[in-house]
């Protein structure tokens, strides 16, 4: 098989998020709030969906919820240019916290991105082939506070069906060295993006803890 034709989802993810982080951090943007375009952002988010699939049953709930909300943002990007415009429209329509609002969906998508960031960070910090600890910590830190007992119990049970790190890398067509590079790139870029989205919510006094 031609190695150039192999699907490398991790590389695609890290490149897309790196581009977005760079646009947020560009020197000419330092003075005022950066207008982040919705189309490239939602496309980058869509690249993360296969990762949830690779993690199996433990994160099935996250995959279904994440994919649905990313699809909404992708669809919305056809008619709304930036995250700011999208949020201002929901604020004007007084529907920010209503189920199905684009701003609420953005908050949920941000949590999905953050969960993957913490997962990668934990994988990079561990020498273990098991993903149970990294995945448990990522879930506990990002999702668990917002979930009821039934979902938390289902996730805990699903942790025993996680792939090993070696199996995950095989699914992603990465070796240990290349995976570490791409994961670290994503962690760095995603940290900038998550902080940026949090700031969008805080500056509009919307909070993020809901």
N, C-alpha and C positions, 0 to 999 in steps of 0.2 A: 504494500500500500504506500502511496506517495505521502510522506509525512506532512507535506504542505496542504494536503486535502483533509487532514484529520481535524475534527471539530475540537476546538480548545475553548470551552465556555469560560473558564477561569481567566484566561488572557483577555478575552473580549470584555468581560466584566471589569477587570482592573483598568483596561485602557479607557473604557467609556467613563468610568467614575473619575479617573485621573483628569480627563478632559474637563469634566464638570467642576472638579475642585480647582483646576487652574483658572477657569473662567470666573469663579468666585474670588479667587486670590489675585487676579491680575492687578498690577500696580495702579492703573488708571481708575480702578473701581474702589480704591480704598476710602475715598472721601465720602461717598454716599452709598446707600443700600443697593446692592447689585440686583439687577433685574435678571432672574434666572428663567431661561426659556423652558416652557413646559414640554415641548416635543422631544428634545434630546434627553431631558431628565426622565421622562416616562419611558422612553426607549431603553435607556440604561437600566432602569428598574426592571423592565421586562426580561432583561438578560439574566437576572438573578433567579427567576422562577425555576429553571431546571435544577438549581442547587437544592431547593426544598424537596424536589422530587427525589433527588439522589439520597436524601436523608431518611426516606421511607416513612413508615406509619406514624412515628413519633411526631412528625411535623406535618402530617396530612392536613390538620386544621389550619396551620399557618399557610401552607401552599394554596389551599382553596380560597382562603380569605385574601391573601396577598395577590394572587392572580386576578381575582375579580376586581379588586380595587385599583391595581395597575392598569387593567383593561379600561376602567372608567377614566383614568387620567390620560391614557393614550387617546381615547375617543374625544375627550374634552380638549386635548391639544390641537384638534382640527379647527376649533373655533375660538379658543382662548390662547393668547400668546405666552403669558408668563405666569409663574406661581403667584406673584403679587396680584395681578389682575384677577386671577381665579379666586383668591381669598377675599379681595375687596368686594367682588360681586356677591359672594356668599354672605359677607357681613351686611351688605346693603339689603340683601333679600332676607336677612335675619334667619338663616338656616344652617349656620356653621355647625352646630352640634346635632343636627337632625341626621338620622340614618340615611346614608346615600348621598350626603352633601360631599362635594369635591374636596373641601377643606378637611372634613372628617376622614375621608379616604386617604388624603395625603398624610395625615397623622398616623394612620394605620400602616401605610406603606413605609413611612420612616421607621416605625418599630421593626418591620421586617428587615430592613437594611441594617438596622442597629444590631438585631439578633445575629445576623451573619457576621457583622464586624466583631462582636464579642466572641462568637464561635471561632472565627479565624485567629483572633488574638490568643485564645486559650489553646488552640491546636499548635500555634507557633511556640507557645511557652511550655508545651508538654513533649516528652519523649515517648509517650505511650502510644500504642497502636489502637487502643480503644478510644472511641469518640464519646463514651458515656459521660465522663466528667466534663469535657468541654461543652457538650450539648446541654447538659443539665445546668451548668453555670450560666450559659447564654440564655436559656429559657427562664431560669430563675431570676436573672437580672432584668430582662427586658419584658417578657410576656406575663410571667406568673402573677404580678400584682394586679393585673386586669382580668384574670380568669377566675371563674368559679371552681369549686371543688371538683366537679365532674370532669372538666377539661384537664385540670392539673393531674388528676388520677390517671386519666387516659394517656396523657403525655408520659408520665412516669413509667407506666407499663410499656409504652412504645419504645422507651430508651433501650430496652433489652434487644430490640430488633434493628438497632442502628447498624450501618455497615462499619467495618473497621476503617481506620485511616487509609490503609493500603487499598481497600476496595473502593473507597471514595475517590482516591487519586486515579485509580484505574478507570472509573466511570468518567472522570473529567479529562482523561488522556494526558495526565501530568505525571512527572516523576517527582521525587521528594524535593530536589533542588529547585526546579521550575515552579512547583506549587508554592514553596515558601516565598519566593520572589513575588508571585502574583498575589498571594494572600496578604503579604505585607503592604504591597501597593494599594490594595483595596482598603485595608485597615486605615492607612494614612489618609487616603482620599475621602473615605466614608466619614471619618472623624470630622473633617472640615464641613462636609455636606450636612451631617446630622446637626452640628452646632449651628449652621446657617439656617436650617429649617426651624430649629428650636427658637432662634432669634426672631424669625418671621412671626411665629406665634406669640412670643413674649412681647414684641414691640407693638402688637395689636391687642394686647391684653386678653388673649384668648386662652393662655395657659396650655400645657401639654399633658396634664395629668387627668385625662378623662377618656 
